[in-house]
């Protein structure tokens, strides 16, 4: 079992009830990454489903989740031959902290009947990208993921935000765990907030994020493209596309998040 598999493993303790030990290494300053939490919720939904892939995950983040033990409650709303839908709640200290409406299905290996164009601006080759390692080295979240960023989208690091809400990067897990459905859940929320390139600072908590799994990813690096459309009244949106090593679109997401509320204590 890889480190990521262990960190997202759920244990069934009853009908529709699971327990998990949330790993603090997948967070920042005690706030766990939303993509990591979605991977945990998706594992519980798939375990309770007759289908093996989380096709759609619509997640509401009610309050920050903390490292340590938590309970998962899976309320199955439909279980059909091609799709099943469940409401999954992550509970800590007797309160729900994350809830997601998750639809599962089983994706095959068929070629798409239609596929739109690749991104107009691709992620540059790996050797031309920058690994952003925070002060203190590869501990915490940076110790779990290996991300190589398009330098042209990282000007905010030097106090020179580009003015365009976009960030591009390559992504993989450091433990060697290859891309799969649950890796994709993490990937769609792994980028720094695109609002940083609009001059935003401070903590940018996600309020709602919906992601779709579009195909089973091939082995290798994932190309991640994050963009946004509007920053207004302390809210911004972010859209992410994830492409696998064969150039196939494998995941899409959209989220609404807050900006300018300071650093969480």
Backbone bond lengths (Angstrom), bond angles and torsions (degrees), N, CA, C in turn:
res aa  C-N    CA-C-N  psi(-1)  N-CA   C-N-CA  omega(-1)  CA-C   N-CA-C  phi
1 X - - - 1.463 - - 1.530 109.16 -
2 X 1.314 116.85 129.56 1.457 121.24 179.17 1.529 110.22 -74.37
3 X 1.335 115.27 167.71 1.450 119.20 177.54 1.514 112.26 -61.15
4 X 1.340 117.64 -39.24 1.463 121.08 179.34 1.522 110.56 -66.76
5 X 1.324 117.18 -41.59 1.461 119.76 177.89 1.523 110.97 -61.40
6 X 1.333 116.74 -42.49 1.460 120.33 179.27 1.524 111.14 -65.38
7 X 1.340 116.62 -39.76 1.464 120.99 -177.00 1.520 112.69 -70.19
8 X 1.339 117.27 -22.70 1.470 120.73 -178.58 1.527 112.31 -110.52
9 X 1.330 117.32 5.81 1.468 120.79 -177.40 1.530 110.84 -66.21
10 X 1.320 115.82 136.85 1.463 121.34 176.49 1.526 108.63 -116.76
11 X 1.325 116.00 145.29 1.459 121.74 -178.93 1.526 109.39 -114.28
12 X 1.328 116.07 122.58 1.466 119.33 178.72 1.530 109.47 -75.18
13 X 1.327 116.50 125.63 1.465 121.39 -178.65 1.527 111.98 -118.77
14 X 1.312 116.43 -0.35 1.462 120.64 179.45 1.515 109.26 178.29
15 X 1.309 116.21 -178.04 1.457 121.48 -179.71 1.531 109.17 -67.74
16 X 1.335 116.68 110.40 1.451 121.10 -179.51 1.513 114.43 72.11
17 X 1.321 117.97 16.39 1.464 121.40 -178.27 1.526 109.88 -127.72
18 X 1.315 115.42 135.16 1.460 122.26 -176.80 1.522 109.08 -137.28
19 X 1.320 115.25 160.02 1.453 121.86 172.06 1.522 109.05 -125.32
20 X 1.337 115.67 151.76 1.460 121.58 -179.43 1.521 108.24 -146.36
21 X 1.319 115.96 148.33 1.459 121.76 173.74 1.524 106.91 -106.03
22 X 1.324 117.41 99.27 1.457 121.83 -174.91 1.528 110.72 -69.45
23 X 1.321 115.52 131.31 1.468 123.39 -172.38 1.524 110.32 -91.50
24 X 1.329 116.77 117.24 1.454 121.43 -179.35 1.510 114.29 -64.32
25 X 1.338 118.69 -16.63 1.458 120.45 178.48 1.524 112.41 -71.06
26 X 1.325 117.19 -8.86 1.465 120.68 177.07 1.528 110.54 -103.00
27 X 1.325 115.89 38.19 1.448 119.18 -179.77 1.507 112.14 -150.18
28 X 1.332 114.63 -178.03 1.446 123.53 179.13 1.528 108.03 -132.58
29 X 1.323 116.51 124.51 1.471 121.71 175.58 1.529 111.27 49.08
30 X 1.320 115.88 46.53 1.473 122.93 176.52 1.519 114.69 77.58
31 X 1.338 118.61 -6.49 1.468 120.49 175.94 1.524 107.89 -97.55
32 X 1.327 116.97 118.07 1.460 120.87 -177.07 1.523 111.14 -75.75
33 X 1.336 115.15 144.37 1.457 121.27 -179.69 1.522 111.34 -62.19
34 X 1.333 115.84 137.06 1.461 120.31 -178.06 1.512 113.36 -63.82
35 X 1.342 117.97 -36.56 1.451 120.30 178.17 1.512 112.07 -64.76
36 X 1.334 116.22 -38.71 1.465 120.42 175.62 1.525 110.74 -61.26
37 X 1.334 116.63 -44.20 1.463 119.82 179.37 1.526 111.25 -64.59
38 X 1.332 117.19 -37.54 1.470 119.58 177.54 1.521 110.82 -64.87
39 X 1.335 117.57 -36.84 1.465 120.20 177.21 1.520 110.86 -60.88
40 X 1.334 116.37 -40.04 1.470 120.88 178.29 1.524 110.25 -65.40
41 X 1.330 117.63 -47.32 1.460 121.10 179.69 1.530 110.99 -62.60
42 X 1.334 116.01 -40.25 1.466 119.72 179.43 1.532 111.30 -64.71
43 X 1.330 117.97 -36.55 1.467 119.77 177.94 1.533 110.54 -62.48
44 X 1.323 117.10 -42.96 1.460 119.69 179.23 1.525 110.62 -64.90
45 X 1.332 117.12 -42.30 1.464 120.65 -179.79 1.522 111.45 -62.96
46 X 1.328 116.96 -42.57 1.466 120.52 179.85 1.524 110.56 -67.50
47 X 1.334 117.31 -39.62 1.458 119.98 179.12 1.524 111.26 -61.80
48 X 1.329 117.59 -34.48 1.466 121.80 -178.60 1.522 112.73 -87.54
49 X 1.325 117.02 0.02 1.470 122.23 -173.95 1.523 111.48 -110.39
50 X 1.328 117.37 156.22 1.465 119.84 171.88 1.527 112.63 -79.19
51 X 1.326 117.33 -1.93 1.470 122.18 -176.88 1.528 110.59 -115.10
52 X 1.334 116.29 157.84 1.462 119.64 -168.40 1.515 116.42 -105.53
53 X 1.329 119.39 -1.96 1.452 119.47 -177.76 1.532 111.77 -128.84
54 X 1.339 117.60 137.57 1.466 120.62 173.71 1.528 109.97 -80.70
55 X 1.316 116.69 97.56 1.454 121.50 -174.45 1.532 111.59 -72.25
56 X 1.337 116.37 -40.23 1.459 120.81 -179.37 1.525 109.06 -141.96
57 X 1.333 115.92 131.28 1.461 121.91 -179.60 1.523 108.01 -131.34
58 X 1.328 116.85 108.38 1.466 122.48 179.76 1.528 107.99 -105.57
59 X 1.331 115.92 107.41 1.460 122.01 -166.26 1.526 111.60 -113.99
60 X 1.325 115.70 133.61 1.461 121.99 172.54 1.526 108.37 -114.09
61 X 1.333 115.53 125.88 1.460 121.41 -179.83 1.531 108.16 -97.36
62 X 1.319 116.03 108.33 1.455 121.39 -172.96 1.526 112.40 -84.18
63 X 1.312 116.39 -36.40 1.466 122.41 179.17 1.533 107.23 -162.69
64 X 1.334 119.09 160.93 1.471 119.95 -178.12 1.528 111.71 -62.52
65 X 1.324 115.49 137.44 1.464 121.40 173.16 1.514 108.87 -88.89
66 X 1.328 116.69 144.06 1.464 122.61 -177.17 1.531 109.79 -108.02
67 X 1.321 116.86 153.25 1.465 119.26 173.69 1.530 110.80 -59.89
68 X 1.330 115.58 149.34 1.464 120.21 178.78 1.519 111.83 119.46
69 X 1.306 115.67 -169.91 1.449 121.64 -174.81 1.526 111.88 -68.75
70 X 1.307 115.24 143.32 1.461 122.17 176.88 1.518 108.30 -149.60
71 X 1.313 115.42 161.50 1.460 122.78 179.45 1.517 109.45 -111.81
72 X 1.316 115.75 144.59 1.459 122.20 175.31 1.517 108.47 -119.49
73 X 1.333 115.74 131.77 1.453 121.45 178.45 1.525 107.62 -117.84
74 X 1.325 116.89 121.13 1.463 122.66 -178.69 1.526 108.71 -108.79
75 X 1.323 115.69 113.14 1.467 122.45 179.11 1.526 107.87 -105.06
76 X 1.323 116.40 101.45 1.467 121.02 -177.10 1.524 109.89 -72.73
77 X 1.312 116.43 121.76 1.468 121.89 179.97 1.526 112.49 -97.74
78 X 1.332 116.42 -26.28 1.467 121.19 179.64 1.515 108.20 -159.33
79 X 1.330 117.32 141.13 1.460 122.24 174.52 1.520 107.95 -136.96
80 X 1.334 116.30 94.30 1.450 121.29 -178.09 1.514 112.52 -107.05
81 X 1.324 116.39 -178.37 1.465 120.42 -177.57 1.516 112.81 -71.65
82 X 1.332 117.62 -30.49 1.463 119.88 -178.49 1.525 113.31 -110.14
83 X 1.320 117.49 -17.91 1.467 120.11 -178.62 1.519 110.16 -154.08
84 X 1.316 115.07 149.66 1.467 122.20 173.67 1.521 107.54 -134.05
85 X 1.315 116.64 146.46 1.459 120.98 -177.60 1.524 109.99 -129.45
86 X 1.342 115.40 134.39 1.458 121.13 179.81 1.517 110.09 -136.66
87 X 1.322 115.80 148.01 1.449 122.07 168.31 1.523 106.45 -96.93
88 X 1.338 116.46 118.79 1.464 121.70 -175.82 1.524 108.78 -114.19
89 X 1.330 116.39 127.84 1.464 122.11 -180.00 1.521 109.79 -116.95
90 X 1.319 115.98 134.37 1.459 122.71 172.72 1.528 107.07 -101.29
91 X 1.329 115.76 121.59 1.467 121.29 -171.86 1.524 109.90 -119.40
92 X 1.339 116.15 132.32 1.462 122.90 172.53 1.526 109.30 -134.68
93 X 1.319 116.15 139.62 1.467 121.27 179.79 1.522 111.83 53.25
94 X 1.339 115.39 34.74 1.459 120.20 176.60 1.513 114.84 77.63
95 X 1.339 118.32 5.76 1.464 121.20 -178.73 1.522 110.51 -124.60
96 X 1.340 117.85 140.09 1.468 119.26 174.39 1.520 109.44 -69.37
97 X 1.342 116.43 133.81 1.458 120.59 178.02 1.533 111.89 -111.11
98 X 1.318 116.94 -28.24 1.464 122.30 176.30 1.521 108.00 -142.13
99 X 1.337 116.40 138.74 1.462 121.00 174.44 1.519 108.73 -132.14
100 X 1.333 116.33 143.27 1.460 120.24 -179.07 1.522 110.35 -143.46
101 X 1.318 115.73 135.82 1.457 121.90 169.27 1.520 106.70 -93.45
102 X 1.334 116.40 112.89 1.463 121.72 -170.58 1.530 109.98 -117.65
103 X 1.320 115.58 125.67 1.459 121.97 174.37 1.524 108.55 -105.76
104 X 1.312 116.37 124.95 1.462 121.53 179.29 1.522 110.53 -107.22
105 X 1.305 115.90 153.01 1.464 123.31 176.29 1.518 106.88 -157.19
106 X 1.324 116.20 -171.47 1.462 120.15 178.29 1.510 108.70 -127.67
107 X 1.329 115.78 116.06 1.456 121.81 -179.89 1.523 110.20 -87.81
108 X 1.328 115.75 138.45 1.452 120.73 178.43 1.511 111.69 -99.36
109 X 1.314 115.76 -166.57 1.463 121.70 -177.19 1.522 112.64 -103.93
110 X 1.333 116.90 12.05 1.460 119.93 -177.07 1.530 111.17 -67.28
111 X 1.327 115.97 146.50 1.454 120.71 175.87 1.530 108.95 -70.32
112 X 1.343 117.65 145.24 1.466 119.93 -178.56 1.518 111.80 -64.31
113 X 1.333 115.97 143.40 1.461 120.45 176.41 1.522 110.78 -71.08
114 X 1.341 115.77 -27.73 1.459 121.03 175.59 1.518 107.90 -148.37
115 X 1.306 116.93 139.02 1.457 121.77 176.33 1.518 108.28 -140.19
116 X 1.323 116.63 122.35 1.452 121.10 179.56 1.515 111.44 -68.17
117 X 1.311 116.58 176.21 1.470 120.23 -177.35 1.515 112.25 -68.97
118 X 1.320 115.48 155.53 1.457 121.46 174.29 1.524 109.03 -67.25
119 X 1.326 118.11 163.50 1.469 119.94 179.58 1.524 112.08 -54.43
120 X 1.340 115.96 142.40 1.465 120.42 -178.24 1.521 111.35 -62.26
121 X 1.330 116.95 -34.58 1.468 121.84 178.19 1.520 107.92 -115.28
122 X 1.312 119.06 104.48 1.472 120.77 -178.50 1.521 111.69 -75.04
123 X 1.335 116.20 163.69 1.456 120.07 171.61 1.523 107.37 -70.42
124 X 1.342 118.35 131.02 1.472 119.67 179.14 1.521 111.37 -60.24
125 X 1.323 118.49 164.27 1.468 121.11 176.42 1.525 111.19 -54.68
126 X 1.328 115.91 151.78 1.465 121.61 -176.40 1.524 112.71 -51.18
127 X 1.332 116.73 -43.09 1.469 119.79 -175.35 1.525 112.11 -67.68
128 X 1.327 117.24 -14.78 1.469 120.59 178.48 1.525 112.12 -98.72
129 X 1.330 116.74 1.93 1.455 120.83 -177.92 1.527 111.21 -102.67
130 X 1.324 116.08 163.98 1.456 123.19 -174.83 1.517 110.59 -110.88
131 X 1.333 115.61 133.72 1.457 120.87 173.60 1.519 107.83 -89.03
132 X 1.337 116.56 119.52 1.460 120.82 -177.38 1.520 108.84 -93.59
133 X 1.327 116.28 98.66 1.462 121.46 179.57 1.526 107.74 -105.59
134 X 1.334 118.19 118.97 1.459 120.22 -176.87 1.514 112.47 -70.91
135 X 1.338 115.33 168.21 1.458 121.05 176.63 1.516 109.26 -57.39
136 X 1.320 116.91 133.06 1.459 120.54 -177.71 1.508 112.18 103.17
137 X 1.361 115.96 -4.75 1.458 118.59 176.22 1.522 112.85 84.64
138 X 1.334 114.70 -163.77 1.456 120.50 -174.24 1.525 110.46 -86.92
139 X 1.311 115.97 69.92 1.452 122.01 173.87 1.521 108.28 -111.98
140 X 1.322 116.43 165.10 1.452 120.05 179.26 1.517 111.49 60.86
141 X 1.338 116.87 -140.66 1.457 121.68 -176.17 1.530 111.39 -59.18
142 X 1.347 116.55 -40.21 1.471 120.16 -179.71 1.521 112.11 -64.07
143 X 1.326 117.49 -21.69 1.453 120.66 177.17 1.515 113.24 -81.54
144 X 1.316 116.95 -11.69 1.464 121.38 -178.52 1.527 112.36 -99.71
145 X 1.330 116.76 -30.73 1.468 120.25 -175.27 1.518 110.44 -119.46
146 X 1.311 115.44 144.78 1.462 122.82 176.20 1.520 106.01 -110.82
147 X 1.343 116.73 109.37 1.455 120.95 -177.76 1.523 109.50 -122.98
148 X 1.333 116.19 134.59 1.461 122.73 179.29 1.535 107.01 -120.45
149 X 1.336 116.63 117.88 1.455 121.81 -168.48 1.525 112.95 -100.30
150 X 1.321 115.04 143.92 1.458 122.52 170.05 1.529 107.06 -65.02
151 X 1.325 116.91 115.62 1.469 121.07 -174.47 1.521 112.51 -59.52
152 X 1.323 117.46 -30.57 1.464 119.96 -177.45 1.526 112.29 -68.32
153 X 1.342 117.55 -14.13 1.459 120.47 -179.97 1.527 112.64 -106.68
154 X 1.336 117.53 11.19 1.464 121.10 -175.59 1.527 112.97 -117.88
155 X 1.339 117.28 22.56 1.453 120.62 -178.78 1.517 113.62 -61.55
156 X 1.316 117.36 -26.08 1.472 120.75 179.81 1.524 111.92 -59.96
157 X 1.329 117.22 -25.48 1.467 120.35 178.90 1.531 112.19 -62.19
158 X 1.330 115.82 -32.77 1.459 121.43 -178.35 1.528 111.63 -101.94
159 X 1.335 116.41 16.59 1.452 119.22 -179.53 1.505 114.02 75.74
160 X 1.340 116.87 18.14 1.463 121.67 178.93 1.529 109.93 -126.04
161 X 1.348 117.56 67.25 1.469 119.33 179.73 1.522 110.95 -59.88
162 X 1.324 115.39 143.10 1.471 120.57 -172.98 1.514 113.31 -70.76
163 X 1.337 117.48 -20.62 1.461 120.38 -174.04 1.510 112.93 86.54
164 X 1.337 117.15 -2.89 1.463 121.96 177.44 1.524 108.68 -115.76
165 X 1.329 118.63 128.45 1.467 120.49 -179.21 1.527 111.35 -77.88
166 X 1.317 115.95 79.17 1.460 119.75 -179.67 1.519 109.84 -151.64
167 X 1.336 115.13 143.83 1.465 122.79 174.02 1.524 106.60 -144.56
168 X 1.335 115.45 137.57 1.464 121.19 179.44 1.523 109.17 -127.66
169 X 1.340 116.04 143.69 1.468 119.46 -178.15 1.518 111.16 -160.72
170 X 1.335 114.65 161.34 1.457 122.58 165.47 1.523 108.12 -93.98
171 X 1.333 116.65 150.08 1.467 120.84 -176.13 1.523 110.36 -139.73
172 X 1.341 114.66 139.65 1.455 121.57 165.99 1.531 107.58 -159.24
173 X 1.320 116.53 163.87 1.460 121.11 175.57 1.525 109.96 -85.00
174 X 1.317 116.49 141.91 1.460 120.56 -178.02 1.528 112.67 -70.82
175 X 1.353 117.29 -23.80 1.470 118.92 -175.54 1.520 113.20 -81.81
176 X 1.335 117.47 2.17 1.458 120.67 178.04 1.511 114.39 88.16
177 X 1.339 117.26 -3.12 1.468 120.28 177.58 1.527 108.71 -65.05
178 X 1.310 116.90 123.21 1.453 121.29 -176.76 1.512 113.19 -73.43
179 X 1.324 117.18 164.78 1.458 120.38 -178.53 1.526 111.90 -66.12
180 X 1.334 115.51 134.39 1.461 122.45 175.60 1.523 107.50 -149.14
181 X 1.321 116.56 -170.82 1.465 120.24 -176.89 1.520 111.86 -56.88
182 X 1.320 117.26 -41.62 1.467 120.63 -173.82 1.532 111.24 -79.67
183 X 1.321 116.29 -29.96 1.460 119.57 171.60 1.525 110.20 -62.52
184 X 1.329 116.78 -39.67 1.457 120.32 179.92 1.529 111.34 -62.00
185 X 1.340 116.81 -37.88 1.468 120.12 177.75 1.528 110.13 -58.84
186 X 1.316 116.82 -39.86 1.462 121.24 177.52 1.523 110.87 -70.37
187 X 1.318 116.85 -41.93 1.460 121.61 -174.12 1.519 112.76 -62.10
188 X 1.342 118.25 -40.28 1.458 119.84 -174.88 1.525 112.33 -66.97
189 X 1.346 118.16 -13.42 1.465 120.19 179.23 1.529 111.38 -123.30
190 X 1.327 117.32 25.43 1.461 120.98 -175.67 1.528 113.71 -94.51
191 X 1.331 118.20 -20.78 1.456 120.46 -178.33 1.525 111.68 -70.09
192 X 1.341 118.12 151.46 1.470 119.02 165.73 1.526 108.84 -60.26
193 X 1.328 118.42 154.36 1.475 120.15 -178.71 1.528 111.46 -59.17
194 X 1.333 116.93 132.87 1.467 119.74 179.94 1.527 111.05 -64.25
195 X 1.333 117.88 -20.99 1.470 121.28 179.44 1.522 112.12 -64.44
196 X 1.339 118.04 -17.00 1.463 120.17 176.98 1.521 111.36 -60.29
197 X 1.326 116.72 -31.54 1.456 120.29 179.10 1.521 112.59 -78.99
198 X 1.339 117.02 -0.70 1.461 121.63 172.54 1.527 110.75 -104.70
199 X 1.329 116.19 10.61 1.454 120.46 178.90 1.509 114.53 91.96
200 X 1.326 117.89 3.58 1.465 121.06 178.75 1.520 110.47 -68.02
201 X 1.336 116.16 147.23 1.463 121.43 177.20 1.521 108.86 -136.65
202 X 1.328 115.43 161.90 1.457 120.03 176.74 1.515 112.43 90.48
203 X 1.316 114.19 -174.36 1.458 122.58 -176.92 1.519 109.99 -70.58
204 X 1.336 117.50 135.45 1.470 122.47 -178.80 1.522 108.77 -124.54
205 X 1.334 118.15 77.64 1.462 120.32 -175.25 1.525 112.66 -71.78
206 X 1.327 115.21 134.82 1.461 120.97 173.79 1.518 109.50 -72.10
207 X 1.326 116.46 134.48 1.464 121.74 177.56 1.530 110.03 -99.10
208 X 1.325 116.97 -44.41 1.468 121.26 177.75 1.515 108.56 -144.30
209 X 1.334 116.68 136.74 1.463 121.99 178.15 1.521 108.70 -141.31
210 X 1.317 115.29 128.73 1.466 121.56 174.34 1.521 108.32 -116.77
211 X 1.343 115.45 129.07 1.463 117.89 176.28 1.516 110.19 -128.88
212 X 1.333 114.10 150.62 1.468 121.96 -179.10 1.521 109.40 -122.52
213 X 1.311 115.92 131.48 1.460 120.98 171.36 1.523 107.75 -88.60
214 X 1.343 117.24 123.33 1.454 121.12 -174.76 1.520 113.79 -105.39
215 X 1.331 117.39 -22.06 1.465 120.74 179.52 1.520 108.58 -164.36
216 X 1.324 115.95 159.69 1.462 121.28 175.39 1.527 107.50 -76.96
217 X 1.345 118.24 121.26 1.469 119.55 -174.82 1.524 113.32 -72.02
218 X 1.323 115.49 145.82 1.459 121.95 174.07 1.525 109.05 -77.35
219 X 1.341 117.81 159.08 1.473 120.27 176.63 1.528 111.51 -59.52
220 X 1.321 115.32 152.20 1.462 119.91 176.30 1.515 112.39 117.13
221 X 1.327 114.75 -173.63 1.458 121.91 -179.52 1.524 111.27 -66.20
222 X 1.331 115.86 150.96 1.457 122.83 173.50 1.524 108.79 -107.88
223 X 1.317 117.10 135.11 1.462 121.88 175.25 1.526 108.59 -94.22
224 X 1.337 116.47 126.98 1.463 121.67 -173.51 1.525 109.16 -118.65
225 X 1.332 116.04 126.24 1.460 122.24 -179.39 1.519 108.65 -120.30
226 X 1.334 117.25 117.25 1.459 121.86 177.99 1.518 110.85 -113.64
227 X 1.329 116.35 132.98 1.463 122.13 178.47 1.528 109.20 -138.92
228 X 1.318 116.10 170.03 1.460 121.25 176.29 1.513 110.12 -145.94
229 X 1.340 116.10 164.99 1.462 120.82 -178.12 1.516 113.50 -116.74
230 X 1.346 117.36 -32.73 1.463 118.44 -170.87 1.522 110.95 -152.64
231 X 1.326 116.17 133.15 1.463 123.17 168.23 1.512 106.42 -119.70
232 X 1.345 116.73 119.25 1.458 120.62 -174.80 1.514 110.61 -156.79
233 X 1.341 116.81 134.93 1.462 122.61 175.34 1.527 112.79 54.46
234 X 1.329 116.72 34.58 1.455 120.21 177.35 1.513 115.00 82.04
235 X 1.328 117.51 9.97 1.467 122.51 177.58 1.524 109.21 -121.28
236 X 1.333 116.46 145.17 1.458 119.86 171.54 1.525 109.33 -142.00
237 X 1.331 114.91 155.73 1.464 120.77 176.24 1.523 108.88 -107.12
238 X 1.329 115.10 156.56 1.460 120.98 177.55 1.524 108.86 -144.24
239 X 1.315 115.80 129.90 1.465 121.80 175.89 1.524 108.87 -115.12
240 X 1.321 116.00 137.71 1.462 121.16 -178.40 1.521 109.47 -128.90
241 X 1.313 115.43 136.60 1.463 122.58 170.30 1.520 108.03 -118.56
242 X 1.333 116.15 140.47 1.465 121.98 179.01 1.528 108.40 -122.16
243 X 1.319 115.87 127.51 1.465 122.82 -178.74 1.522 108.40 -119.24
244 X 1.344 116.51 139.03 1.467 118.98 -177.72 1.522 111.31 -88.35
245 X 1.325 116.13 -175.46 1.463 121.74 -173.73 1.522 113.37 -68.01
246 X 1.340 117.62 -14.44 1.464 120.86 176.93 1.522 111.91 -94.26
247 X 1.342 116.89 0.28 1.457 120.57 -178.51 1.515 113.71 84.66
248 X 1.324 117.29 19.29 1.459 121.22 -179.15 1.531 110.35 -98.67
249 X 1.334 116.35 135.92 1.452 121.36 175.78 1.522 108.72 -69.80
250 X 1.346 116.84 120.49 1.460 120.18 -174.67 1.529 113.34 -116.63
251 X 1.337 117.78 -16.88 1.469 119.77 179.31 1.521 110.16 -156.18
252 X 1.330 115.13 149.24 1.458 122.74 175.64 1.519 108.24 -137.40
253 X 1.338 116.38 148.82 1.462 118.63 175.59 1.520 110.38 -149.47
254 X 1.330 114.01 159.09 1.470 121.15 169.76 1.518 107.61 -142.21
255 X 1.331 115.90 137.85 1.457 119.68 178.73 1.522 110.79 -136.52
256 X 1.327 115.19 158.19 1.451 122.34 170.77 1.523 106.41 -118.24
257 X 1.338 116.76 133.98 1.460 120.65 -173.02 1.531 110.12 -142.71
258 X 1.313 115.53 165.64 1.453 123.24 179.41 1.530 110.55 -99.17
259 X 1.320 115.70 151.32 1.466 120.53 174.44 1.519 109.16 -133.36
260 X 1.335 114.17 163.12 1.449 120.35 171.89 1.504 115.42 66.68
261 X 1.366 117.56 32.47 1.459 118.52 179.82 1.513 111.40 -109.09
262 X 1.342 116.88 10.94 1.452 120.04 178.44 1.508 112.38 86.98
263 X 1.305 115.60 175.92 1.458 121.52 -179.39 1.502 109.51 -87.06
264 X 1.316 116.88 131.75 1.468 121.17 -179.25 1.523 110.46 -67.64
265 X 1.315 117.08 135.06 1.457 122.48 177.46 1.530 110.49 -95.56
